[in-house]
């Protein structure tokens, strides 16, 4: 029996589900870029790519060498193919304009080139998160593409996914009709379909949160986590395990693989910020994947995919994973 590669899967989607050909080609280009990033990550110290650049990104975070390398790989791979009208990256202040000599396409690509990069030097799984949007009709307008073109709620995403660079390199993808998982076969040089129609169990006994921030959480999160920790003797009536990798890609991958709950709530240290994670680059694509796998994702009070973005680098609180626990945590905020 022949194995289904990502390319073959996308061709079948084009034939049977009316997936546009230009979207198929775009996903294939993103996947090739992820293979290149995977290779750079795997070289580690041998490739001289560990450590910091000594610069900061728009978020005020110190950039790792691989942050910058990954960002350049994605830009260069995608700028010339004619599938995109523009790109936006967590590592860049403004929208990236497709160079004038290249044709423009119908889509926008939004990405976090290397999520969890603070873990690179200690050899923990990191990854690339991406989201595809349609470019709004510009009514014949020429010139640079403005930020406003990207400010679409997550419900408008036409595709989302991530590549995780761990013991295996995997690509998790949704085109809006379920979630498929592909594993990179390095001998073939192709992503091969290994996980079909991934589902997140509705119930779970596992949660992920950074407990060191507990003193800064709002009251609903304090209450909810204390009930989780109370275990079988507490109001929830069962024992929970805690897992925290500090790489969103790795934590979400675990949830897609076996269920669980991921929480990154807002806290009192920066009360003016509604959360830590980026809506466009992290929360929206991950929420689309989780929902397509039968889970749920909110910011504590509303569905993440319904949030109307106000800026490219907007932050949000995130509660995502098994539906039962996400709904419970959200109800505590709403109550």
Buried (B, 14 or more C-beta within 10 A) or exposed (E): EEEBBBBBBBBEBBEEEEBBEBBBBBBBBBBBBBBBBBBBBEEBEEBEBBEBBEEEBEBEBBBBBBBBBBBBBBBEBBBBBBBBBBBBBBBBEEBBBBEEEEEBBBBBBBBBBBBBBBBBBEEBBBBBBBBBBBBBEEEEEEEEBEBEBBBBBBBBBBBBBBBBBBEEBBBBBBBEEBBBBBBBBEEEEBBBBBBEEBEBBBEBBBBBBBEEBBEBBBEBBBBBBEBBBBEEEBEBEEEBEEBBBEBBBBBBBBBBBEBBBBBBBBBEEEEEEBBBBBBBBBBBBBBBBBBBBBBBBBBBEEBBBEBEBEEBBBBBBBBBBBBBBBBBBBEBBEE
